[in-house]
């Protein structure tokens, strides 16, 4: 083969490689939200391999949680306008997001649901899979845990009411506790309370002082659990009201280690970002697909029995 022909073949090979490289948009929460920071780290680690092969990963984040569904739908439309090959998106509010997701699929974009949703919704929309937690099952696990500890009157504090995944968590808590003979009710707070520690703590303090029968409290996020711990303390209920949370941060793990928080329900957000992004890329670029659906990353219970192992994972940046 002549040098000229060899160079021509090489150029064609490089062009073919470039043509198959995937450009992916990942839609998610605010990067100053500790939970979403973990997901973002996962997708950034996945992006290293994608970028090495000539592809790209762009993170499109919500600026607030005040208008969750419509804002997420608009980010999907932004990704469509950018001409991406794939979109990873949580299906937080189906009635607001479904049309935009269908529009992406109709445009020939491959979609992976992540973090919020389920495999039934993925199949309904035409997404290739769902990576994440089954939120209702996570709630069931939490409710059963409360019941097993003898905590029979619980409130589920929801600072983003209307979000399908969070409503499912609180419903699961109620159903899981009911199996054990207890009762749980949702305490819905305005969406503007999310990320406002003072507002959340004050609402919890007021609720606890107004209902002496409450013996357990669970929050829909790690940040809200920090506020709940303050609210419980200010109400003079430390040691009387068991605190649980969906997800965790360093402060929450320290409380569990110190016996000041009962447990956290873990959905392993790092894996959600890493697996959803890398598996979507493998599907687009290589034609790889998994027979397993959904791809569950939780739920798991973190309490005093496994806190040390969890802290070891945190030290390595993966929990």
Residue pairs with C-beta under 8 A, 6 or more apart in sequence:
1 9
17 53
17 54
18 54
20 285
21 50
21 53
21 54
21 55
21 56
21 285
22 50
22 55
22 85
22 86
22 280
22 281
22 284
22 285
23 55
23 56
23 58
23 82
23 83
23 84
23 85
23 86
24 50
24 55
24 56
24 57
24 58
24 84
24 85
24 86
24 87
24 88
24 277
24 280
24 281
24 284
25 57
25 58
25 59
25 60
25 78
25 79
25 82
25 84
25 86
25 87
25 88
26 43
26 57
26 58
26 59
26 60
26 87
26 88
26 89
26 114
26 273
26 276
26 277
27 60
27 61
27 72
27 75
27 76
27 79
27 87
27 88
27 89
27 90
28 36
28 39
28 40
28 59
28 60
28 61
28 62
28 90
28 115
28 273
29 35
29 36
29 39
29 61
29 62
29 65
30 36
30 61
30 62
30 63
30 64
30 65
31 37
31 40
31 59
31 61
33 195
33 221
33 223
34 222
34 223
34 249
35 221
35 222
35 223
35 247
35 249
35 269
36 61
36 269
38 269
38 270
38 273
38 319
39 114
39 115
39 269
39 270
39 272
39 273
40 59
40 273
41 270
41 273
41 317
42 269
42 270
42 271
42 272
42 273
42 274
42 275
42 277
43 57
43 59
43 88
43 273
43 274
43 276
43 277
44 57
44 273
45 273
45 274
46 57
46 273
46 274
46 275
46 277
46 278
46 281
47 56
47 57
47 277
49 278
49 281
50 56
50 57
50 277
50 278
50 281
51 57
53 285
55 281
55 285
57 277
58 79
58 82
58 84
60 75
60 78
60 79
62 68
62 71
62 72
62 75
63 71
64 71
65 160
65 191
65 194
65 195
66 191
66 192
68 92
68 93
68 96
68 160
68 162
68 163
68 191
69 92
69 93
69 95
69 96
69 97
69 162
69 163
70 93
70 96
72 89
72 90
72 92
72 93
72 96
72 97
72 100
73 96
73 97
73 99
73 100
74 100
75 89
76 87
76 89
76 97
76 100
76 101
76 103
76 104
77 100
77 103
79 87
79 104
79 109
80 87
80 100
80 103
80 104
80 107
80 109
84 109
85 109
85 110
85 284
86 109
86 110
86 111
86 112
86 280
86 281
86 283
86 284
87 101
87 104
87 109
87 110
87 111
87 112
88 111
88 112
88 113
88 114
88 276
88 277
88 280
89 97
89 101
89 111
89 112
89 113
89 114
90 113
90 114
90 115
90 116
90 117
90 132
90 165
91 97
91 98
91 101
91 113
91 116
91 117
91 121
91 125
91 164
92 116
92 163
92 164
92 165
93 162
93 163
93 164
94 117
94 121
94 164
98 125
101 111
101 125
101 127
102 125
102 126
104 111
105 111
105 125
105 126
105 127
110 128
110 280
110 283
110 284
111 125
111 126
111 127
111 128
112 127
112 128
112 129
112 130
112 131
112 276
112 279
112 280
112 283
113 121
113 122
113 125
113 127
113 129
113 130
113 131
113 132
114 130
114 131
114 132
114 272
114 273
114 276
115 131
115 132
115 133
115 165
115 267
115 269
115 272
115 276
116 132
116 135
116 163
116 164
116 165
117 130
117 132
117 164
117 165
118 130
118 134
118 294
119 129
119 130
119 293
119 294
121 127
121 130
122 128
122 129
122 130
122 293
122 294
128 280
128 283
128 289
129 279
129 290
129 293
129 294
129 295
130 293
130 294
130 295
131 271
131 272
131 275
131 276
131 279
131 294
131 295
131 297
132 267
132 272
132 276
132 294
132 295
132 296
132 297
132 298
133 267
133 296
133 297
133 298
133 299
134 294
134 296
134 299
135 165
135 166
135 168
135 169
135 172
136 168
136 169
136 171
136 172
137 172
137 299
138 169
138 172
138 246
138 265
138 267
138 298
138 299
139 156
139 168
139 169
139 170
139 171
139 172
139 173
139 174
139 175
139 176
140 172
140 173
140 175
140 176
141 172
141 176
141 265
141 299
141 301
142 169
142 172
142 173
142 176
142 218
142 244
142 246
142 263
142 265
142 299
143 154
143 172
143 173
143 174
143 175
143 176
143 177
143 178
143 179
143 180
143 182
143 184
144 176
144 177
144 179
144 180
145 176
145 244
145 262
145 263
145 301
145 303
146 152
146 154
146 173
146 176
146 177
146 180
146 182
146 184
146 216
146 218
146 242
146 244
147 176
147 177
147 179
147 180
147 181
147 182
148 180
149 242
149 262
151 182
151 215
151 216
151 242
151 262
152 177
152 180
152 181
152 182
152 183
152 215
152 216
153 182
153 183
153 184
153 213
153 214
153 215
153 216
154 173
154 177
154 182
154 183
154 184
154 185
154 214
154 215
154 216
154 217
154 218
155 184
155 185
155 186
155 187
155 207
155 214
155 216
155 217
155 218
156 169
156 170
156 173
156 174
156 184
156 185
156 186
156 187
156 218
156 219
156 220
157 187
157 189
157 200
157 203
157 204
157 217
157 218
157 219
157 220
157 224
157 228
158 166
158 167
158 169
158 170
158 186
158 187
158 188
158 189
158 220
159 189
159 190
159 191
159 193
159 194
159 200
159 219
159 220
159 221
159 224
160 166
160 191
160 194
160 220
161 167
161 186
161 188
161 189
161 191
162 191
166 220
167 186
169 220
169 246
170 184
170 186
170 220
173 184
173 218
174 183
174 184
174 185
174 186
177 183
177 184
178 184
184 216
187 203
187 204
187 207
189 199
189 200
189 203
190 199
192 199
193 199
193 200
193 203
194 221
194 223
194 224
195 223
197 223
197 226
197 227
197 230
198 227
200 224
200 227
200 228
200 231
201 227
201 228
201 230
201 231
201 234
202 231
203 231
204 217
204 227
204 228
204 231
204 232
204 235
205 231
205 232
205 234
205 235
207 214
208 214
208 217
208 231
208 232
208 235
208 237
208 241
209 235
214 241
215 240
215 241
215 242
216 241
216 242
216 243
216 244
216 262
217 228
217 232
217 241
217 242
217 243
217 244
218 243
218 244
218 245
218 246
219 225
219 227
219 228
219 243
219 244
219 245
219 246
220 246
221 245
221 246
221 247
222 245
222 246
222 247
222 248
222 249
222 251
222 252
222 264
223 249
224 245
225 243
225 244
225 245
225 248
225 249
225 251
225 252
225 255
225 261
225 264
226 249
226 251
226 252
228 243
228 245
229 243
229 251
229 255
229 260
229 261
232 238
232 241
232 243
235 241
238 260
242 262
243 255
243 260
243 261
243 262
244 261
244 262
244 263
244 264
244 265
245 252
245 261
245 263
245 264
245 265
246 264
246 265
246 267
247 264
247 265
247 266
247 267
247 269
248 256
248 264
248 266
248 302
248 310
250 314
252 261
252 264
253 264
253 302
253 307
253 310
253 311
253 314
255 261
256 262
256 263
256 264
256 302
256 303
256 304
256 307
257 304
257 307
257 311
259 304
262 303
263 301
263 302
263 303
264 301
264 302
264 303
265 298
265 299
265 300
265 301
265 302
266 298
266 299
266 300
266 301
266 302
266 310
266 319
267 297
267 298
267 299
267 300
268 297
268 298
268 300
268 319
269 297
270 318
270 319
271 297
272 297
275 295
275 297
279 288
279 290
279 295
282 288
283 289
302 310
310 319
313 319
